[in-house]
Amino acid sequence: MSVQTADADLDRRLWGGRRRALRRNLTALLFLLPTFLFLAIFMYQPTVNVIYHTLFRWDGFTVERFVGFKNYITMVNDPNMHVATRNLGWFFLGWMLQRLSPFLVAELVFNLKRERTKYWYRTLFVLPMVVPFLVTIMIWKFIYNPLPKIGVLNRMLGSFGLEEWQTAWLSEPSLVILALLLVSFPWISGWPFMIFYAGLQQIPNEVLDASVMDGCNVWQRMVRIDIPLVVTSIQLVAIQTMIGIIQDFAFVLIMTAGGPAKASLVPGLLLFMAAFRGDQMGYGATIGVTMFIAIFILTLLSFRYTTSPFARTRRTRET
Amino acid sequence: MTEHTVDRPFTSSPDAAQADLGARFTGSLHHAVLVFLLFLTFFPFFIAILTSLKSFQQLLLNFWLPAFPLQLQNYVMAWNEIYRSIINSSLVSLGAVTGVLLCASLAAYAFARIDFAWRDGAYYLVLSLLMIPSVLTLIGRYLLIVQFGLMNSLWGLILPYIAGGIAFAVFLLTGFFSDLPEELFEAARMDGGTELQMYRLIALPLSRPIMAIVGLLTFLSSWGDYVWPLLVLRSKEKFTLMLGLATFTGNTQVMFGPLMAGYVIASIPTAIIIILMMRTFAGAALVGAFK
């Protein structure tokens, strides 16, 4: 028996011929079947259905009339959409700062000397995560309660003798966005903090020691060493935040329902209102598709922007 | 560093003393800032717990401090109001977690361990769903639920939650299963083990931590969801906890005590689960999974 046939024989025993391949494919198919069944019904079908129906005037059930790109044109000219987009811009800036600011706190904790103290601060800062987000928002609704004797904020102002500052925080068009952005101040507890901290922990000790030897002060170290080395964590948080901000509207729905008037309306909420409160499913779908495109483009852009510093740190790490 | 600490007792120059004082000052400032931030972080929750133990009169008279007698009946009242929705939420979350873990682990096993035709294509087909925001499919899913006659049914929540959680779960689990040592599977294959046996007896037992994380993420997202139950559920006895809390608010202005008691009760199940999972959670496991 030559070496080659022995090899082929071994090959056949290990991997089999065509019949083995067929069996492998069938097994894989069975393993994948439940997943693809779920995805086909509840993910792919609705996505395609929604994208297709942006071209229709559609109430979801009976009325269905082809209108071409009219929904998109309506959306571009819709004054509600203009307000919603402008509001989203403010929320975008505010929430981005909010989600990235825990980095500074992570630095503060990370720069403590004793491991035990670090551990306790870390645990305490993430502890409020056990409270469901919706409960946190509702507690903040209580904080903003307009009654001077009940709302925590108003009551606090009252006890400092600042009665004239007491107001209905969520019903004041000029204040509502600021009030919403301040919810869950100081914004530390949450997974961005955990991710930043874990990122800092992964910086090699030699690098930190070297920075001490070279007489780096804390600020220089943060800007020159820590931020470049945890840039992937920052990028991760930024992208997740961006996707979340653009599509989440439950928060605004619960706090103000877009009000007063339209002072805190966001596109997601406009979608919700159009589709489920106004029977304009086609128009709602159009807003949804636009949001999807926006998220897609922004994600691609942010990857492009952040790849170069990432690549640079990778190279310095290897050498 | 060690050199420095050994040195310190012998230094007597005013310069060094001043530096030491400065370090101690920045040290305490450091702690002061952190403690203040902790205080701000916990303040709303303190107030909520305090308020949950007060009657309306006590709240008006004494806002910032505990008031006696403690109004424990607030908790009884809140419990009566929301226990039904806690049961519903538990059923929904358990269903979603079971479904996601079962489907996703099977699929991930195939992607990671079976060499089949169009494997990459199928994998990217699943991963592409991570790009699709849930708000886009909201309308389509709603129409499906109406057509399937699942309106006002807990199944109308469970099935879409399973579908919505699978993509990310497959992504995490495939990565994990691919990292398992090939020798284990090789040995099993030699002994004539089928893929199903290898999945059940090798892959699953070795992946408990990651399964726990996937389960936890699914649990938390289904437990805390508000918009989807708002669309699907109609009658109060079907409400999930978040919906129950939201409607509890609407009852009357004066019920702040029971309302806050309800919030406290609503946080207990998630608190228990997260604290039980702390061991898996802590460390870089979760973060490693995200990367």
Interface residues (C-beta under 8 A of the other chain):
Chain A: A21 R24 N25 T27 A28 L29 F31 L32 P34 T35 F36 F38 L39 I41 F42 M43 Q45 P46 T47 N49 V50 G60 F61 V105 L108 V109 N111 L112 Y121 L124 F125 P128 M129 V130 V131 P132 F133 L134 V135 T136 M138 I139 W140 K141 F142 I143 L147 K149 I150 V152 R155 S159 S184 F185 P186 I188 S189 W191 M194 I195 A198 G199 Q201 Q202 D209 V212 T232 S233 L236 I243 I246 Q247 F249 A250 L253 I254 G268 L271 F272 A275 F276 M281 G284 A285 G288 V289 M291 F292 I295 F296 T299
Chain B: M1 H30 V33 L34 L37 L38 L40 T41 F42 P44 F45 I47 A48 T51 L59 L60 F63 W64 G99 L102 C103 A104 L106 A107 Y109 A110 I114 D115 F116 A117 R119 A122 V126 L129 M131 I132 P133 S134 V135 L136 T137 L138 I139 G140 R141 Y142 L143 L144 V146 L159 P160 I162 A163 G164 I166 A167 V170 T194 E195 L196 Y199 W223 G224 Y226 V227 L231 M242 L245 A246 T249 Q253 F256 L259 M260 Y263 A266 S267 T270 A271 I274 I275 A284 L286 V287 F290 K291
